């Protein structure tokens, strides 16, 4: 995959699926099984009253439930490759095939009807378009590319497979990335792991987290396999925690097993605090840069210029950085440059707020309040990254308490030495569990509220392809096998 493709959501193509009425069912069966097309719900102005090969919903209690829009509880809909007898399937208890055929019928009835042909409109990933076109052509259908209308936003799919796909949950939990925005999955993973490691800096405990990531990767233990997709996040946090632990000289606390390559958190808290704020400023600068690109892709230069997360907000942030440089270097031109940049950004941002608010005194008051909020949020967001140092100090302090208690008991010898070992194991385990949970939440908070709030000003539409799997075997077997019963998902027992 080329890097421009990795930086953007999967490219989508709006298409029309066209097929003769006689072949519509076979085309829909292949489409449903492939799970590659999101069908627009309002694609048809007039439904098909009767399409050859598409049966009606049967009678009975099950039929009434299906006509109401839902399959029986616990039944996974499936589609028969050939036209089934729905009444026979209902008598045989094959409610999965009944539900699947009903879903297929509804899709067919929503198609646009012209003469003897029908069409459905939707979205398909560009990378899958050749395969889809070939498969549907074999069934008598065709895929016609359409232009993207301004009133119909393209659905968003961040990644289809591979490691990139496993990194998307962090972004998708926040919301759906707009189709025109950049895909921040890789950067979100890296920044999350970096912030976690700075707050959880311990080489020994970091190695434990890496071991947990390896176990998850290979599906051990079996009861935790449902969390297997999280192994890249666990592994990244473990690597970062190990790295910062080496910098802090922490290995299951201040045991002295590794030297401090940079500083001891409890000995130099002011340096750690300034570093945390500096790292936060660096991450915010990156968020402003990506936000500016997103605003340009969403609405052109006008939106990029006036948006608080665009050029206006970036310039205010740059002016504040210049003021910090003046404080550090004591050079007057830093202050002058920063003041001019900040003033220009405030004027531009106020003009943007005022344009959105309308006219009159109320609009001016609203724009002024939004401008004040923009300034306050900027400085509060920077200071918020001080928690990277605060939780790093807390983690180091807990490790110190456990270690000092352990050494005090160990030096007394005898049974107290054994109690010291127990204290070290239990205390470290408790501190590890509590700190890992709290720090994971704090890193997520910084990711969402401080960084993502600048990347996105709106949310997109998730790509949800239509998918109903094709059932194996001919439907005629249903009547012969009905005595075998069904499991909770409608499959044969």
C-alpha positions in Angstrom: 0.0 0.0 0.0 1.4 3.4 -0.9 1.6 5.9 1.9 -1.0 8.3 0.4 -3.5 5.5 0.5 -2.6 4.6 4.1 -3.2 8.3 5.1 -6.7 8.3 3.7 -9.8 6.2 4.2 -10.4 3.4 1.6 -11.4 5.1 -1.7 -15.1 4.5 -2.5 -16.9 4.5 -5.8 -20.6 5.2 -6.1 -22.1 2.7 -8.5 -25.4 1.5 -10.0 -26.0 -2.2 -10.1 -28.1 -3.0 -13.1 -29.6 -6.4 -14.0 -32.6 -7.8 -16.0 -35.5 -8.8 -13.8 -34.9 -12.5 -14.8 -31.4 -12.3 -13.4 -31.9 -10.0 -10.5 -32.1 -12.7 -7.9 -28.9 -14.4 -8.9 -27.1 -11.0 -9.0 -28.4 -10.1 -5.5 -27.4 -13.5 -4.1 -23.8 -13.0 -5.3 -23.8 -9.4 -4.0 -25.1 -10.4 -0.6 -22.6 -13.1 -0.2 -19.6 -10.9 -1.2 -20.4 -8.2 1.4 -18.8 -5.4 -0.7 -21.6 -2.9 -1.5 -23.5 -0.5 0.8 -26.9 0.0 -0.8 -28.6 3.3 -0.5 -31.9 2.9 1.2 -33.7 5.4 -0.9 -32.4 4.2 -4.2 -35.8 3.4 -5.7 -38.6 5.8 -6.3 -41.0 3.0 -7.1 -40.6 -0.6 -5.9 -40.9 -3.7 -8.0 -44.3 -5.2 -7.6 -43.2 -8.6 -8.8 -39.7 -9.7 -9.9 -39.3 -13.1 -11.5 -37.6 -15.5 -9.1 -38.2 -13.4 -5.9 -40.9 -15.0 -3.8 -43.3 -13.3 -1.4 -43.2 -13.5 2.4 -45.0 -16.7 3.6 -48.0 -16.7 5.8 -48.2 -17.9 9.4 -46.7 -16.5 12.6 -43.1 -16.5 11.2 -44.3 -14.7 8.0 -46.1 -12.0 10.1 -42.9 -11.5 12.1 -40.8 -11.2 9.0 -43.2 -8.7 7.4 -42.7 -6.6 10.5 -39.0 -6.3 9.7 -37.4 -8.8 12.0 -36.3 -12.5 11.9 -37.1 -14.8 14.8 -34.7 -14.3 17.7 -31.4 -16.1 17.4 -31.8 -16.8 13.7 -28.9 -15.9 11.4 -30.4 -15.1 7.9 -29.1 -17.0 5.0 -29.9 -17.1 1.3 -30.5 -20.1 -0.8 -28.5 -20.2 -4.1 -31.6 -21.3 -5.9 -35.3 -20.2 -5.6 -36.8 -21.9 -2.6 -40.4 -22.8 -1.6 -40.8 -20.5 1.4 -43.9 -22.3 2.7 -42.0 -25.6 2.6 -39.0 -24.0 4.4 -41.3 -22.6 7.1 -42.8 -26.1 7.6 -39.3 -27.5 7.8 -38.2 -25.0 10.4 -35.6 -23.4 8.1 -36.3 -19.9 9.4 -32.7 -18.8 8.5 -33.5 -19.3 4.8 -36.9 -17.8 5.2 -35.4 -14.7 6.8 -32.7 -14.5 4.1 -35.1 -14.8 1.2 -37.3 -12.1 2.8 -34.3 -9.8 3.1 -33.4 -10.4 -0.6 -37.0 -9.7 -1.6 -37.0 -6.4 0.2 -33.8 -5.3 -1.5 -35.2 -6.3 -4.9 -38.4 -4.4 -4.2 -36.4 -1.2 -3.4 -34.7 -1.2 -6.8 -35.4 1.3 -9.5 -37.6 -0.4 -12.2 -37.3 0.5 -15.9 -38.9 -1.7 -18.5 -37.5 -5.2 -17.9 -34.4 -4.1 -15.9 -33.8 -3.1 -12.3 -31.1 -1.0 -10.7 -29.7 -0.5 -7.1 -27.4 2.4 -6.2 -24.7 2.2 -3.6 -21.0 2.3 -2.7 -18.2 -0.2 -3.3 -14.5 0.1 -2.4 -12.5 1.0 -5.5 -10.1 -1.9 -4.8 -13.0 -4.4 -5.0 -14.7 -3.0 -8.0 -13.0 -5.2 -10.7 -13.8 -8.4 -8.8 -17.4 -7.3 -8.1 -17.9 -6.4 -11.8 -16.6 -9.8 -13.0 -18.7 -11.8 -10.5 -21.9 -9.9 -11.2 -21.4 -10.1 -15.0 -21.3 -13.9 -14.8 -24.8 -13.7 -13.2 -26.1 -11.4 -15.9 -25.7 -8.0 -14.1 -23.5 -5.0 -14.6 -21.8 -2.4 -12.4 -22.0 1.2 -13.7 -19.7 3.8 -12.0 -21.5 7.0 -11.0 -20.3 10.4 -10.0 -20.3 11.4 -6.4 -23.1 13.8 -5.6 -22.5 16.6 -3.1 -25.6 15.8 -1.2 -24.6 12.1 -0.6 -21.5 11.7 1.5 -19.4 8.7 0.8 -19.3 6.1 3.6 -16.0 5.6 5.4 -13.9 2.5 5.7 -10.6 3.0 7.3 -8.9 -0.2 6.4 -9.9 -3.6 5.0 -7.2 -5.9 6.3 -3.7 -6.1 7.9 -2.2 -4.4 10.9 -3.7 -1.1 9.8 -7.2 -2.6 10.2 -6.4 -3.6 13.8 -5.4 -0.1 14.7 -8.7 1.5 13.6 -10.8 0.7 16.8 -9.1 3.5 18.7 -10.4 6.0 16.1 -13.8 4.3 15.5 -14.6 4.3 19.2 -14.5 8.1 19.1 -16.6 8.2 15.9 -16.6 7.7 12.2 -13.9 9.6 10.4 -15.4 11.8 7.6 -14.6 10.4 4.2 -12.7 13.6 3.2 -10.5 13.6 6.3 -7.1 12.0 6.9 -7.1 8.6 8.5 -5.2 9.1 11.9 -5.1 5.5 12.9 -1.3 5.1 12.9 -0.7 8.4 14.6 -3.4 7.8 17.2 -1.9 4.4 18.1 1.6 5.9 18.3 0.5 8.9 20.5 -1.6 6.7 22.7 1.3 4.4 23.4 3.7 7.3 23.9 1.5 8.9 26.5 0.8 5.6 28.3 4.5 4.9 28.4 5.4 8.3 29.9 2.8 7.8 32.7 3.6 4.1 33.2 7.4 4.2 32.9 8.7 0.9 34.3 10.9 -1.5 32.3 9.9 -4.6 34.3 6.2 -4.0 34.1 6.5 -2.9 30.5 8.0 -6.3 29.7 5.1 -7.9 31.4 2.7 -5.9 29.1 4.8 -7.0 26.1 4.4 -10.6 27.2 0.7 -10.1 27.4 0.6 -8.7 23.9 2.5 -11.7 22.6 0.0 -14.0 24.3 -2.9 -12.2 22.9 -1.4 -12.3 19.4 -1.2 -16.1 19.5 -4.6 -16.5 21.1 -3.6 -17.6 24.6 -5.4 -18.2 26.9 -8.3 -19.3 24.8 -10.9 -17.5 26.9 -9.3 -14.1 26.0 -9.2 -14.7 22.2 -12.1 -12.3 21.8 -9.6 -9.6 22.7 -7.0 -10.8 20.3 -7.4 -7.8 18.0 -6.1 -5.5 20.8 -2.6 -7.0 20.8 -1.1 -4.0 18.8 -2.3 -1.5 21.4 -1.1 -3.7 24.3 2.3 -4.3 22.6 2.8 -0.6 21.8 2.0 0.4 25.4 4.4 -2.2 26.7 7.2 -1.0 24.4 6.7 2.6 25.4 6.5 1.7 29.1 9.7 -0.3 28.9 11.5 2.6 27.1 10.4 5.2 29.6 11.3 2.8 32.4 14.8 2.6 31.2 14.9 6.4 31.0 13.6 6.7 34.6 15.7 3.8 36.0 12.6 1.9 37.1 12.4 -1.9 37.0 9.5 -3.1 39.1 10.1 0.1 41.1 13.4 1.8 42.0 15.2 -1.5 42.5 18.5 -0.3 41.1 18.5 -3.1 38.5 18.7 -0.6 35.7 20.4 2.8 35.7 18.4 6.0 35.0 19.3 7.0 31.5 17.6 10.4 31.8 16.1 11.3 35.2 14.5 9.9 38.3 10.8 11.2 38.3 10.7 11.8 42.1 14.1 13.5 42.1 13.4 15.9 39.2 9.7 16.5 39.1 10.0 20.0 37.6 11.9 18.7 34.6 9.4 15.9 34.1 6.5 18.5 34.3 8.1 20.8 31.8 8.8 17.9 29.5 5.2 16.7 29.7 3.8 20.1 28.8 6.4 20.4 26.0 5.3 17.0 24.6 1.7 18.1 24.9 2.4 21.2 22.9 4.2 19.1 20.2 1.2 16.8 20.0 -1.2 19.7 19.8 0.9 21.3 17.0 0.5 18.0 15.1 -3.2 18.0 15.7 -3.6 21.5 14.5 -1.6 20.6 11.3 -3.8 17.6 10.6 -6.9 19.6 11.5 -6.0 22.3 9.0 -5.6 19.7 6.2 -8.9 18.2 7.1 -10.7 21.6 7.1 -9.2 22.3 3.6 -10.4 18.9 2.3 -13.8 19.4 3.8 -14.5 23.0 2.7 -11.6 24.5 0.9 -9.5 27.5 1.9 -12.4 29.4 3.5 -13.1 26.7 6.1 -9.4 26.0 6.6 -8.7 29.7 7.3 -11.5 30.6 9.7 -11.9 27.3 11.7 -10.5 27.3 15.3 -9.0 23.9 14.4 -7.6 25.3 11.1 -5.2 28.2 10.2 -6.7 30.6 12.7 -6.3 28.2 15.7 -2.9 27.1 14.5 -1.7 30.7 14.3 -2.9 31.4 17.8 -1.0 28.4 19.0 2.0 29.5 17.1 1.8 33.0 18.7 1.7 31.4 22.2 4.7 29.3 21.3 6.6 32.4 20.3 5.7 34.0 23.6 7.2 31.0 25.4 10.3 31.3 23.3 10.6 35.0 24.4 10.3 33.9 28.0 13.1 31.3 27.5 15.5 33.2 25.3 14.7 36.8 26.5 14.7 38.0 22.9 12.2 40.8 22.3 11.5 40.0 18.7 10.0 36.7 19.7 7.4 38.6 21.7 6.7 41.0 18.9 6.3 38.3 16.3 4.2 36.1 18.6 1.9 39.0 19.5 1.3 40.0 15.8 0.6 36.4 14.8 -1.8 35.9 17.7 -3.6 39.2 17.0 -4.0 38.2 13.3 -5.4 34.8 14.3 -7.9 36.3 16.7 -9.2 38.7 14.0 -9.6 36.0 11.5 -11.2 33.6 14.0 -13.6 36.4 15.1 -14.6 37.1 11.5 -15.3 33.4 11.0 -17.4 33.2 14.2 -19.3 36.3 13.2 -20.1 35.0 9.7 -21.6 31.9 11.2 -23.5 33.8 14.0 -25.2 36.2 11.6 -25.8 39.9 12.2 -26.7 42.2 15.0 -25.6 42.6 18.6 -26.5 39.1 19.6 -24.2 37.7 16.8 -21.3 39.9 18.1 -21.8 38.6 21.6 -21.9 35.0 20.4 -18.8 35.5 18.3 -17.0 37.1 21.3 -17.9 34.3 23.6 -16.7 31.7 21.1 -13.4 33.6 20.7 -12.9 33.7 24.4 -13.6 30.0 24.6 -11.1 29.4 21.9 -8.3 31.2 23.8 -9.2 29.5 27.1 -9.4 26.1 25.6 -6.0 26.5 24.0 -4.2 27.1 27.2 -6.2 24.6 29.2 -5.5 21.9 26.7 -1.8 22.5 26.9 -1.8 22.5 30.7 -3.9 19.3 30.6 -0.9 17.4 29.4 0.7 18.0 32.8 -1.1 14.9 33.8 1.6 12.9 31.9 4.0 14.0 34.6 1.5 13.8 37.5 0.6 10.2 36.8 4.3 9.4 36.1 5.1 10.7 39.5 2.3 8.8 41.1 3.4 5.5 39.5 7.0 6.1 40.7 5.8 7.0 44.2 3.7 3.8 44.5 6.7 1.7 43.3 8.9 3.5 45.9 6.5 2.7 48.7 6.3 -0.9 47.8 10.1 -1.2 47.4 10.9 0.6 50.7 8.5 -1.6 52.6 10.0 -4.7 51.0 13.6 -3.7 51.9 12.6 -2.8 55.4 11.2 -6.3 56.0 14.0 -8.0 54.1 16.7 -6.4 56.3 15.0 -7.8 59.5 15.7 -11.3 58.2 13.9 -14.6 59.0 10.2 -14.7 58.5 10.1 -11.0 57.8 12.2 -11.5 54.7 9.5 -13.9 53.4 6.9 -11.3 54.3 8.9 -8.8 52.3 8.8 -11.0 49.2 5.1 -11.4 49.6 4.7 -7.6 50.0 6.7 -7.0 46.9 4.7 -9.4 44.8 1.3 -8.4 46.1 2.0 -4.7 46.2 3.5 -4.6 42.7 0.5 -6.6 41.4 -2.0 -4.2 43.0 -0.1 -1.1 41.8 0.3 -2.6 38.4 -3.4 -3.3 38.0 -4.7 0.0 39.4 -2.2 2.2 37.6 -2.5 0.4 34.3 -6.3 0.9 34.3 -6.2 4.5 35.4 -3.4 5.5 33.1 -5.0 3.8 30.1 -8.1 5.9 30.7 -6.1 9.1 31.1 -4.2 8.5 27.9 -7.5 7.9 26.1 -8.9 11.1 27.6 -6.0 13.1 26.3 -6.3 11.4 22.9 -10.0 12.1 22.5 -10.5 15.5 24.2 -7.3 17.3 23.4 -6.2 15.8 20.1 -9.2 14.4 18.3 -11.3 17.4 19.1 -9.1 19.3 16.7 -8.9 16.7 14.0 -12.6 16.4 13.6 -15.5 18.9 13.7 -18.1 16.5 12.3 -18.4 12.7 11.9 -18.8 10.6 8.8 -21.1 7.7 7.8 -19.6 4.2 8.4 -19.4 1.8 5.5 -21.9 -1.0 6.2 -22.0 -3.4 3.2 -25.1 -5.6 2.7 -24.2 -9.1 3.7 -26.3 -12.2 3.9 -24.3 -15.4 3.5 -25.3 -18.1 1.0 -26.4 -21.3 2.7 -24.6 -24.5 1.7 -26.5 -27.2 -0.2 -29.8 -27.0 -2.0 -32.9 -25.8 -0.1 -34.8 -29.0 -1.0 -32.8 -30.7 1.8 -34.6 -28.7 4.4 -37.7 -30.8 4.4 -35.7 -34.0 4.7 -33.4 -32.7 7.4 -36.0 -30.8 9.5 -36.2 -33.6 12.1 -32.5 -32.8 13.0 -33.5 -29.5 14.6 -31.7 -26.1 14.7 -29.2 -24.6 16.9 -29.4 -21.0 18.3 -28.2 -19.5 15.0 -30.4 -21.5 12.7 -27.8 -24.0 11.7 -28.3 -27.7 11.7 -27.5 -29.6 14.9 
